[in-house]
Amino acid sequence: MANEMTEALAALAEDRGISIDKLFGILANALESAYKKDPDHWEYSWVTIDPETFSITVFAQELDEEGEPFGDDFDVTPENFGRIAAQTTKQILLQGIREEEREMKYEEYAGREGDIVTGIVQQTDARYTLLDLGRVDALLPQSEQVSTGPRPKAGDRHKAYIVEVRKTDRGPQIVVSRTHPGLVKRLFELEVPEIADGIVELKGCAREPGHRTKISVASNDQNVDPVGACVGARGSRVRMVVNELNGEKVDIIPFSDDQYEYVARALSPAKVKEVRLHEDTGTAEVIVPDFQLSLAIGKEGQNARLAHRLTGWRIDIKSETQLAEEAAAPPEDYEGEDWAAGAWIVDEETGEQKWQPADGSPAMTLDEYNALASGESDPDDADAIDDGAEAADDHTDADDPEADDAPADDPGSSDDAEAAAAEEAASDDDVPDAPAEAEVAEETAADAEEAPVEADQGDEESSTDEEE
């Protein structure tokens, strides 16, 4: 009987993966719980099992007024436990085995955060996907799945990155991810032996799941090319990683301690002309050729974002044309102010003084400057003279009150105009009968002088009538 029980417990321990000693302890606790259900049980008691003979003994001790045991222990083993006690022992035994299995599963995955596991898809819905890892199931939430890739199907085999291991009443809950950057690192460690051996080191990883990933690698051996080791023969190693990521593009760049060079490499495949680092603001100003601007920025800024995450610098990309326009434009603090048209400089070769325009055009000699200045001033002076003459005429008309008060049909004004026209004709044509015309002009002028007198007499008569 004892051998049969021992063999049965040994088979159960092997089947459940539990040690025989722990299984004996679970059985002893089950028997103790069953004994304490007896109305005549001792309060402070315990059960011991001999592994060789499988003899079961219940010991007890008396308690003092404070509830502390005292005295020697003594045997209180009942003759039989009965049917109810046996049923209780069975339930507690099974429950103890399940708890031990949960604890073992939790301890197996408790320290594996950051590892990669392979699982088979059991079921999937809009909230999560369950992966069968063998003894336990892993939970792949919808937020940790690549949205651009195909939806997982039952039976598919996928690799996932362990994010968290939770301890629950139903056992360990393992949360995995397919979007974490650590997944790319672990995949390269599996495919590249140099990384597992420590010869090649992964320095950084930036990822946009389903689209593109950038990693930087460095070699601890000068005879080993880190990029070539990750790519493999004809791209065999990186191809395995890309296939596991469902076609996600992977850029591998060499790491550099020189931050200028590192930022320039991070923007590959774009060719960078110059990098300016502003450590006070944490900004890297990158200058690229005009035809490389769109490539450096990437689709919807993707290349620049990945370079920022990889290097830690805020990337500000400018083309050569934009840089030239900013250099030619005045600073923001001086907008709206007048700037000099140029400056006088001394030619280092000839020692001659030259005028350098502010727009960046070639410098000119003093003679060229004077000729240009004189040629530009003549039209301006002529326009100024014409403007002055017009202003003078307007001023004269404004100051002449008689011109404003004269009626529109005044015969004197028309006679004056005719006399002026006659004088101009006489001076231009220089004909022999000019004296006759001069006499006509004098008579016309005399008539014009009489007209205001008559107008004055009319005014005096109107004022006299008003007084009467």
C-alpha positions as CSV (number, residue, x, y, z in Angstrom):
1,M,0.0,0.0,0.0
2,A,2.8,2.4,0.9
3,N,4.7,1.6,-2.3
4,E,1.6,2.1,-4.4
5,M,0.9,5.5,-2.8
6,T,4.5,6.6,-3.2
7,E,4.5,5.5,-6.9
8,A,1.2,7.3,-7.5
9,L,2.5,10.5,-6.0
10,A,5.8,10.2,-8.0
11,A,3.8,9.8,-11.2
12,L,1.6,12.8,-10.4
13,A,4.6,14.9,-9.6
14,E,6.3,14.0,-12.8
15,D,3.2,14.7,-14.8
16,R,2.6,18.1,-13.3
17,G,6.2,19.1,-13.2
18,I,6.3,19.4,-9.4
19,S,8.9,17.9,-7.1
20,I,7.9,15.0,-4.9
21,D,8.9,16.9,-1.8
22,K,6.5,19.7,-2.6
23,L,3.8,17.2,-3.4
24,F,4.2,15.6,0.0
25,G,3.9,19.0,1.6
26,I,0.7,19.7,-0.3
27,L,-0.8,16.4,0.8
28,A,0.1,17.0,4.4
29,N,-1.6,20.4,4.3
30,A,-4.7,18.8,2.8
31,L,-4.8,16.2,5.5
32,E,-4.4,18.8,8.2
33,S,-7.3,20.8,6.8
34,A,-9.4,17.7,6.7
35,Y,-8.5,16.8,10.3
36,K,-9.5,20.2,11.6
37,K,-13.0,19.7,10.3
38,D,-13.5,17.0,12.9
39,P,-15.4,18.4,15.9
40,D,-13.0,16.8,18.4
41,H,-9.8,18.1,16.7
42,W,-7.0,19.8,18.5
43,E,-6.6,23.4,17.7
44,Y,-2.8,23.4,17.4
45,S,-2.0,20.3,15.3
46,W,-0.1,19.3,12.3
47,V,0.3,16.3,10.0
48,T,3.5,14.5,9.1
49,I,4.1,11.9,6.3
50,D,6.9,9.4,6.2
51,P,8.1,9.3,2.5
52,E,9.4,5.7,2.9
53,T,6.5,4.0,4.7
54,F,3.9,6.6,3.8
55,S,2.7,6.5,7.4
56,I,0.5,9.5,8.3
57,T,0.7,10.9,11.8
58,V,-1.2,13.8,13.5
59,F,0.6,15.6,16.3
60,A,-0.7,18.3,18.6
61,Q,0.3,20.6,21.5
62,E,-1.6,22.3,24.2
63,L,-2.1,26.1,24.3
64,D,-1.8,28.4,27.3
65,E,-4.1,31.3,28.1
66,E,-2.3,33.6,25.6
67,G,-2.7,31.1,22.8
68,E,0.9,30.0,22.7
69,P,1.8,26.2,22.5
70,F,3.6,24.7,25.5
71,G,4.7,21.2,26.6
72,D,5.6,18.2,24.5
73,D,3.8,17.2,21.4
74,F,1.7,14.1,21.4
75,D,0.0,11.8,18.8
76,V,-3.7,12.5,18.1
77,T,-4.0,10.5,14.9
78,P,-7.7,9.4,14.4
79,E,-8.5,5.9,13.4
80,N,-9.9,7.0,10.1
81,F,-10.8,10.3,8.5
82,G,-14.1,9.3,7.0
83,R,-15.7,10.0,3.7
84,I,-16.1,13.8,4.1
85,A,-12.5,14.2,5.3
86,A,-11.2,12.2,2.3
87,Q,-13.3,14.4,-0.1
88,T,-11.9,17.5,1.6
89,T,-8.4,16.1,1.3
90,K,-8.8,15.5,-2.5
91,Q,-10.1,19.0,-3.1
92,I,-7.4,20.7,-1.2
93,L,-4.8,18.5,-2.8
94,L,-5.9,19.5,-6.3
95,Q,-6.2,23.1,-5.4
96,G,-2.6,23.0,-3.9
97,I,-1.3,21.4,-7.1
98,R,-2.9,24.1,-9.3
99,E,-1.5,26.9,-7.2
100,E,1.9,25.3,-7.3
101,E,1.7,25.2,-11.1
102,R,0.7,28.8,-11.3
103,E,3.6,29.8,-9.1
104,M,6.0,27.8,-11.3
105,K,4.7,29.4,-14.5
106,Y,5.0,32.9,-13.0
107,E,8.6,32.2,-11.8
108,E,9.4,30.9,-15.3
109,Y,8.4,34.2,-17.0
110,A,8.8,36.7,-14.1
111,G,12.3,37.7,-15.0
112,R,11.9,37.5,-18.8
113,E,10.7,41.0,-19.6
114,G,12.5,42.1,-22.7
115,D,12.9,38.6,-24.1
116,I,11.4,37.3,-27.3
117,V,9.0,34.4,-27.5
118,T,7.4,32.4,-30.3
119,G,3.7,31.6,-30.1
120,I,0.9,30.1,-32.1
121,V,-2.2,32.2,-32.6
122,Q,-5.2,30.6,-30.8
123,Q,-7.9,33.2,-31.2
124,T,-8.1,36.8,-32.3
125,D,-10.8,39.5,-32.1
126,A,-11.0,43.3,-32.1
127,R,-9.6,43.6,-28.6
128,Y,-6.7,41.2,-28.4
129,T,-5.0,38.1,-29.7
130,L,-4.0,35.0,-27.7
131,L,-0.7,33.3,-28.4
132,D,-0.1,29.8,-27.1
133,L,3.4,29.7,-25.7
134,G,3.2,26.1,-24.6
135,R,2.4,26.0,-20.9
136,V,0.9,29.5,-20.7
137,D,-1.0,31.9,-23.0
138,A,0.3,35.3,-24.0
139,L,-1.9,38.3,-24.5
140,L,-1.3,40.5,-27.5
141,P,-3.4,43.7,-27.2
142,Q,-4.7,45.5,-30.3
143,S,-2.6,48.5,-29.4
144,E,0.6,46.4,-29.6
145,Q,-0.2,45.0,-33.0
146,V,1.0,46.5,-36.3
147,S,-2.0,48.2,-37.8
148,T,-0.7,48.2,-41.4
149,G,0.1,44.5,-41.6
150,P,-2.2,41.6,-42.1
151,R,-4.4,40.5,-39.2
152,P,-3.2,37.4,-37.4
153,K,-5.0,34.2,-38.2
154,A,-5.5,31.1,-36.0
155,G,-2.6,28.8,-36.4
156,D,-0.1,31.4,-37.5
157,R,3.3,31.4,-35.8
158,H,4.6,34.8,-34.6
159,K,7.5,36.1,-32.6
160,A,6.6,38.7,-29.9
161,Y,8.4,40.8,-27.4
162,I,7.6,40.3,-23.7
163,V,6.5,43.7,-22.2
164,E,5.1,42.7,-18.8
165,V,4.4,39.7,-16.7
166,R,1.5,40.0,-14.2
167,K,0.6,37.7,-11.3
168,T,-3.2,37.1,-11.1
169,D,-5.4,34.6,-9.3
170,R,-5.8,32.6,-12.5
171,G,-2.1,32.4,-13.1
172,P,0.5,34.6,-14.8
173,Q,-0.7,37.0,-17.5
174,I,2.0,37.7,-20.1
175,V,1.6,40.8,-22.2
176,V,3.6,40.8,-25.5
177,S,4.1,43.3,-28.2
178,R,4.8,43.3,-32.0
179,T,5.4,47.1,-32.2
180,H,8.1,47.5,-29.5
181,P,11.6,48.6,-30.8
182,G,13.1,45.8,-28.7
183,L,11.6,43.3,-31.0
184,V,13.9,44.4,-33.8
185,K,16.9,44.2,-31.5
186,R,16.1,40.7,-30.4
187,L,15.5,39.5,-33.9
188,F,18.9,40.8,-35.0
189,E,20.4,39.0,-31.9
190,L,18.9,35.8,-33.2
191,E,20.0,36.2,-36.7
192,V,23.5,37.8,-36.2
193,P,25.9,35.7,-34.2
194,E,28.3,38.6,-33.8
195,I,25.7,40.5,-31.8
196,A,25.1,37.5,-29.5
197,D,28.9,37.2,-29.0
198,G,29.3,40.9,-28.2
199,I,31.5,41.6,-31.2
200,V,28.9,43.9,-32.8
201,E,26.8,46.1,-30.5
202,L,23.4,47.7,-31.2
203,K,23.7,51.3,-30.1
204,G,20.2,52.6,-30.9
205,C,16.9,51.7,-32.5
206,A,14.1,54.0,-33.8
207,R,11.0,52.5,-35.2
208,E,7.7,53.3,-36.8
209,P,5.9,49.9,-36.8
210,G,4.9,48.7,-40.2
211,H,6.8,51.4,-42.1
212,R,10.5,51.9,-41.3
213,T,13.1,51.2,-38.7
214,K,16.6,52.7,-38.2
215,I,19.3,51.0,-36.1
216,S,22.8,52.1,-35.4
217,V,25.5,49.5,-34.9
218,A,29.2,49.6,-33.8
219,S,31.9,47.0,-33.8
220,N,34.3,46.2,-30.9
221,D,36.6,44.5,-33.4
222,Q,38.3,46.7,-36.0
223,N,38.4,43.7,-38.4
224,V,34.6,43.3,-38.4
225,D,32.3,45.5,-40.4
226,P,29.2,46.1,-38.2
227,V,26.9,46.9,-41.1
228,G,28.1,44.0,-43.2
229,A,27.6,41.6,-40.3
230,C,24.0,42.7,-39.8
231,V,23.2,42.6,-43.6
232,G,24.8,39.2,-44.2
233,A,25.7,37.5,-47.4
234,R,23.6,38.9,-50.1
235,G,21.3,40.4,-47.4
236,S,20.3,37.0,-46.0
237,R,20.4,38.0,-42.4
238,V,18.5,41.3,-42.7
239,R,16.0,39.6,-45.0
240,M,15.0,37.2,-42.3
241,V,14.3,40.1,-40.0
242,V,12.3,42.0,-42.7
243,N,10.2,38.9,-43.4
244,E,9.4,38.5,-39.7
245,L,8.3,42.2,-39.6
246,N,6.0,41.6,-42.7
247,G,8.1,43.7,-45.1
248,E,9.0,46.6,-42.8
249,K,12.1,48.5,-44.2
250,V,15.2,48.5,-42.0
251,D,18.0,51.0,-42.3
252,I,21.4,50.0,-40.8
253,I,23.8,52.8,-40.1
254,P,27.3,52.8,-38.5
255,F,27.5,54.5,-35.1
256,S,29.9,57.4,-34.5
257,D,31.0,59.2,-31.4
258,D,31.2,62.4,-33.5
259,Q,27.7,63.8,-33.2
260,Y,28.1,65.8,-36.5
261,E,28.8,62.6,-38.4
262,Y,26.2,60.6,-36.5
263,V,23.4,63.0,-37.4
264,A,24.5,63.1,-41.0
265,R,24.4,59.3,-41.2
266,A,21.1,59.1,-39.4
267,L,19.4,60.9,-42.3
268,S,20.6,58.4,-44.8
269,P,19.8,57.7,-47.6
270,A,19.9,61.5,-48.1
271,K,23.3,63.1,-48.6
272,V,24.1,65.8,-46.1
273,K,26.3,68.7,-47.0
274,E,26.8,70.3,-43.5
275,V,25.6,69.8,-39.9
276,R,25.5,72.6,-37.3
277,L,24.8,71.6,-33.7
278,H,23.2,74.1,-31.2
279,E,23.8,72.5,-27.8
280,D,21.9,75.2,-25.9
281,T,18.7,74.3,-27.7
282,G,19.5,70.7,-28.5
283,T,18.9,71.4,-32.2
284,A,20.9,70.0,-35.2
285,E,20.7,72.3,-38.2
286,V,21.2,70.2,-41.3
287,I,22.1,71.6,-44.7
288,V,21.3,69.5,-47.8
289,P,21.3,70.1,-51.5
290,D,18.1,71.3,-53.0
291,F,17.4,68.0,-54.8
292,Q,18.0,66.0,-51.6
293,L,15.6,68.1,-49.4
294,S,12.5,65.9,-49.9
295,L,14.5,62.7,-49.4
296,A,16.0,64.0,-46.2
297,I,12.6,64.9,-44.8
298,G,11.0,61.7,-45.9
299,K,7.4,60.8,-46.5
300,E,5.3,63.0,-44.1
301,G,8.6,63.7,-42.2
302,Q,9.2,60.1,-41.4
303,N,13.0,60.1,-42.1
304,A,13.5,63.2,-40.0
305,R,11.4,61.8,-37.1
306,L,13.4,58.5,-37.0
307,A,16.7,60.4,-37.1
308,H,15.5,62.5,-34.1
309,R,14.6,59.4,-32.1
310,L,17.9,57.7,-33.0
311,T,20.2,60.6,-32.2
312,G,18.3,62.5,-29.6
313,W,18.8,65.8,-31.5
314,R,16.0,67.9,-32.8
315,I,16.5,67.9,-36.6
316,D,16.0,71.1,-38.6
317,I,16.6,70.4,-42.3
318,K,17.2,73.3,-44.7
319,S,18.2,73.4,-48.4
320,E,21.0,75.5,-49.8
321,T,18.6,77.9,-51.3
322,Q,16.7,78.4,-48.0
323,L,20.0,79.0,-46.3
324,A,21.1,81.6,-48.9
325,E,17.7,83.4,-48.5
326,E,18.0,83.5,-44.8
327,A,21.5,84.9,-45.0
328,A,20.4,87.6,-47.4
329,A,17.4,88.6,-45.4
330,P,17.8,91.1,-42.5
331,P,17.6,89.7,-39.0
332,E,14.1,89.6,-37.4
333,D,15.2,92.1,-34.8
334,Y,15.9,94.8,-37.5
335,E,12.9,94.2,-39.8
336,G,11.4,97.5,-41.1
337,E,14.6,99.5,-40.7
338,D,16.6,101.2,-43.5
339,W,19.8,99.5,-44.5
340,A,22.9,100.9,-46.2
341,A,23.1,100.3,-50.0
342,G,26.7,99.1,-49.6
343,A,30.1,99.9,-48.1
344,W,33.5,101.1,-49.3
345,I,36.2,98.4,-49.1
346,V,39.8,98.2,-50.0
347,D,41.0,95.7,-52.6
348,E,43.6,93.5,-51.0
349,E,45.5,92.9,-54.3
350,T,45.5,96.4,-55.8
351,G,44.9,98.5,-52.6
352,E,42.3,100.4,-54.5
353,Q,39.1,101.6,-52.8
354,K,36.0,100.0,-54.2
355,W,32.2,100.2,-53.6
356,Q,30.7,96.9,-52.5
357,P,26.9,96.8,-53.0
358,A,24.8,95.2,-50.2
359,D,23.0,92.8,-52.6
360,G,26.2,90.9,-53.2
361,S,27.0,92.1,-56.7
362,P,30.6,92.6,-57.8
363,A,32.5,95.6,-56.4
364,M,33.0,98.6,-58.6
365,T,35.8,101.2,-58.8
366,L,35.4,104.8,-57.8
367,D,35.0,105.9,-61.5
368,E,32.4,103.3,-62.1
369,Y,30.5,104.4,-59.0
370,N,30.6,108.1,-59.9
371,A,29.5,107.3,-63.5
372,L,26.6,105.2,-62.1
373,A,25.7,107.9,-59.6
374,S,25.7,110.7,-62.2
375,G,23.7,108.6,-64.7
376,E,21.1,107.8,-62.1
377,S,20.8,111.4,-60.8
378,D,19.9,113.2,-64.1
379,P,16.4,111.7,-64.6
380,D,15.8,112.2,-60.9
381,D,16.8,115.8,-61.1
382,A,14.6,116.4,-64.1
383,D,11.6,114.8,-62.4
384,A,12.3,117.0,-59.3
385,I,12.4,120.1,-61.4
386,D,9.1,119.2,-63.1
387,D,7.5,118.4,-59.7
388,G,8.8,121.8,-58.3
389,A,7.3,123.7,-61.3
390,E,3.9,122.1,-60.9
391,A,4.0,122.8,-57.2
392,A,4.8,126.4,-57.8
393,D,1.9,126.8,-60.3
394,D,-0.5,125.3,-57.8
395,H,0.8,127.6,-55.1
396,T,0.3,130.7,-57.4
397,D,-3.3,129.7,-58.3
398,A,-4.1,129.1,-54.7
399,D,-2.8,132.6,-53.7
400,D,-4.7,134.6,-56.5
401,P,-8.1,135.6,-55.1
402,E,-9.1,137.5,-58.3
403,A,-8.8,134.4,-60.4
404,D,-11.2,132.6,-58.0
405,D,-13.7,135.5,-57.9
406,A,-13.7,136.2,-61.7
407,P,-16.8,134.9,-63.5
408,A,-16.5,132.1,-66.0
409,D,-17.8,134.3,-68.9
410,D,-15.5,137.3,-68.1
411,P,-14.5,138.8,-71.5
412,G,-11.3,140.2,-69.9
413,S,-9.8,136.8,-69.3
414,S,-10.5,135.6,-72.9
415,D,-9.0,138.8,-74.2
416,D,-5.9,138.3,-72.2
417,A,-5.5,134.8,-73.5
418,E,-5.9,136.1,-77.1
419,A,-3.2,138.7,-76.4
420,A,-0.8,136.2,-75.0
421,A,-1.3,133.9,-78.0
422,A,-0.7,136.8,-80.4
423,E,2.5,137.7,-78.6
424,E,3.8,134.1,-78.8
425,A,2.9,133.9,-82.5
426,A,4.7,137.2,-83.2
427,S,7.9,136.1,-81.4
428,D,7.9,132.6,-83.1
429,D,7.0,133.6,-86.7
430,D,8.9,137.0,-86.7
431,V,6.6,138.3,-89.6
432,P,6.7,142.0,-90.8
433,D,3.2,142.9,-89.7
434,A,4.0,142.3,-86.0
435,P,3.5,146.0,-85.0
436,A,-0.1,145.8,-86.2
437,E,-0.7,142.8,-84.1
438,A,1.0,144.6,-81.1
439,E,-1.5,147.5,-81.5
440,V,-4.4,145.1,-81.6
441,A,-3.0,143.5,-78.4
442,E,-2.8,146.9,-76.7
443,E,-6.3,147.8,-77.6
444,T,-7.5,144.4,-76.2
445,A,-5.6,145.0,-73.0
446,A,-7.2,148.4,-72.6
447,D,-10.7,146.8,-73.0
448,A,-9.7,144.3,-70.3
449,E,-8.8,147.1,-67.9
450,E,-12.2,148.8,-68.4
451,A,-14.1,145.6,-67.6
452,P,-13.3,145.5,-63.9
453,V,-14.1,149.1,-63.5
454,E,-17.6,148.5,-64.9
455,A,-17.9,145.6,-62.6
456,D,-16.9,147.8,-59.6
457,Q,-19.5,150.4,-60.6
458,G,-22.1,147.7,-60.7
459,D,-21.2,146.7,-57.2
460,E,-21.5,150.3,-55.9
461,E,-24.9,150.7,-57.5
462,S,-26.1,147.4,-55.9
463,S,-24.8,148.5,-52.5
464,T,-26.6,151.9,-52.8
465,D,-29.9,150.3,-53.6
466,E,-29.6,148.1,-50.5
467,E,-28.9,151.2,-48.3
468,E,-32.1,153.0,-49.7
